Amino acid sequence: MNSQTLSRAVALALCVAGVAAVPVHADQVSEQGQLRKERKAGTVRSTREIEQIVLPQMSGMQYLGPEYDAAAMAYRLKFIHNGKVVFVDVDARTGRVIGRSR
């Protein structure tokens, strides 16, 4: 193996290692942990339950996924419709829609 090929192989290995070592944001980890605790305690509904309540109300929109806000105890479901993003905020305890932005 010549030095140029070896250099390329090392550079590629470092790039791959760098991508694999990208840290998860601490906020995401703590929010996920908080959600897990609240679910286990029975104080909030699961993401699946929230989706079963909200998704049927959002016909014609493409669902992009949920986020959880531990401080607000609310889910934010993200949709796209006619090129515009729509957020639906849902109380994690009751499943009631508490806000919608366009």
C-alpha positions as CSV (number, residue, x, y, z in Angstrom):
1,M,0.0,0.0,0.0
2,N,1.6,3.3,-1.0
3,S,1.6,6.4,1.3
4,Q,-1.2,8.2,-0.6
5,T,-3.6,5.2,-0.4
6,L,-2.7,4.8,3.3
7,S,-3.4,8.5,3.9
8,R,-6.8,8.3,2.2
9,A,-7.6,5.2,4.3
10,V,-6.7,6.9,7.5
11,A,-8.6,10.0,6.6
12,L,-11.7,7.9,5.7
13,A,-11.4,6.0,9.0
14,L,-11.2,9.3,11.0
15,C,-14.3,10.7,9.2
16,V,-16.3,7.5,9.9
17,A,-15.1,7.6,13.6
18,G,-16.0,11.2,13.9
19,V,-19.5,10.7,12.6
20,A,-20.0,7.7,14.9
21,A,-18.8,9.8,17.9
22,V,-21.2,12.7,17.5
23,P,-22.7,13.2,20.9
24,V,-26.4,13.3,21.6
25,H,-27.5,16.6,23.1
26,A,-27.9,16.4,26.9
27,D,-31.3,18.1,26.7
28,Q,-32.6,15.3,24.4
29,V,-31.3,12.6,26.8
30,S,-32.7,14.3,29.9
31,E,-36.1,14.9,28.2
32,Q,-36.3,11.3,27.1
33,G,-35.4,10.1,30.6
34,Q,-38.0,12.4,32.1
35,L,-40.7,11.1,29.7
36,R,-39.7,7.6,30.6
37,K,-40.1,8.3,34.3
38,E,-43.5,10.1,33.8
39,R,-44.8,7.2,31.6
40,K,-43.7,4.7,34.2
41,A,-45.5,6.7,37.0
42,G,-48.6,6.9,34.8
43,T,-48.7,10.7,34.8
44,V,-48.5,11.1,31.0
45,R,-49.8,9.3,28.0
46,S,-47.5,7.5,25.6
47,T,-46.5,9.0,22.2
48,R,-48.5,6.2,20.6
49,E,-51.7,7.2,22.6
50,I,-51.2,10.8,21.7
51,E,-50.8,10.0,18.0
52,Q,-53.9,7.8,18.0
53,I,-55.9,10.9,19.3
54,V,-54.4,13.5,17.0
55,L,-53.5,11.9,13.7
56,P,-57.1,11.2,12.7
57,Q,-57.8,14.9,13.1
58,M,-55.0,15.8,10.7
59,S,-56.2,14.3,7.4
60,G,-54.4,15.4,4.3
61,M,-51.3,16.3,6.3
62,Q,-48.0,14.4,6.3
63,Y,-46.9,13.5,9.8
64,L,-43.2,14.2,10.5
65,G,-43.0,13.1,14.1
66,P,-43.2,14.1,17.8
67,E,-41.2,15.9,20.3
68,Y,-41.7,16.0,24.1
69,D,-41.3,19.0,26.3
70,A,-40.8,17.8,29.9
71,A,-41.2,21.3,31.4
72,A,-44.6,21.9,29.7
73,M,-45.6,18.2,30.0
74,A,-46.7,18.5,26.3
75,Y,-46.0,16.8,23.1
76,R,-45.4,18.8,19.9
77,L,-46.5,16.9,16.8
78,K,-45.0,18.1,13.5
79,F,-46.9,18.0,10.2
80,I,-46.4,19.4,6.7
81,H,-49.3,20.5,4.5
82,N,-49.0,22.3,1.1
83,G,-45.3,23.0,1.9
84,K,-46.0,24.6,5.3
85,V,-45.1,23.2,8.6
86,V,-47.9,22.8,11.2
87,F,-47.2,22.2,14.9
88,V,-49.9,20.7,17.1
89,D,-49.2,20.9,20.9
90,V,-50.9,18.3,23.0
91,D,-51.2,18.0,26.8
92,A,-49.3,14.9,27.6
93,R,-51.5,14.2,30.7
94,T,-54.9,14.4,29.0
95,G,-54.3,14.1,25.2
96,R,-56.1,17.4,24.7
97,V,-54.9,19.6,21.9
98,I,-53.7,22.8,23.5
99,G,-52.3,24.7,20.5
100,R,-51.8,24.7,16.8
101,S,-49.5,26.9,14.7
102,R,-49.3,27.3,11.0
